[in-house]
Amino acid sequence: MKPLLLLIACTLGVYRMNAQSVDQDSITNIILSLDSALFITGFNQSDLRPFEKLIHDDFEFYHDIGGFQDRAKFLDAMRNGLFADIKNYRSYRYLDPSSSSVHLLYSNGVLYGAIQTGQHQFYEKIGEQPEQYASTALFTHYWEWDQNEWKLKRVFSYNHHK
């Protein structure tokens, strides 16, 4: 448990950096670290804390199969859906690193956000069965620089297929 908390603390410390003083590569690394906190630490380990910390209060999630969810519905679906019975069902997300890119957004020369795009694969583990491939999908994440923190504000998860 302590390594998990240390990873979250380190990641959160990184994303609090002053966005105005870093370059494209630095921000890309920050966004990829936040992605890891959400999905390696959060999603893959069924830990809601990174989501609660990193998603914006005005969060919106658009899924081509599951529809639309705001922050409250999304967290509830994670808590009472995917994470509800992890002994009998687990879902895992793996980012294809070669597909991921981060594009910075500026307004009058001031950084206000970043768009992360890529492809990810999902696997599932049912009961004692080995983990099995479930689907591949594309994603677009809008990260907003909000009060000196990066927050995930919009998510589009689409083109799910086997």
Order of alpha helices (4+ residues) and beta strands (2+ residues): alpha-alpha-alpha-beta-beta-alpha-beta-beta-beta-beta-beta
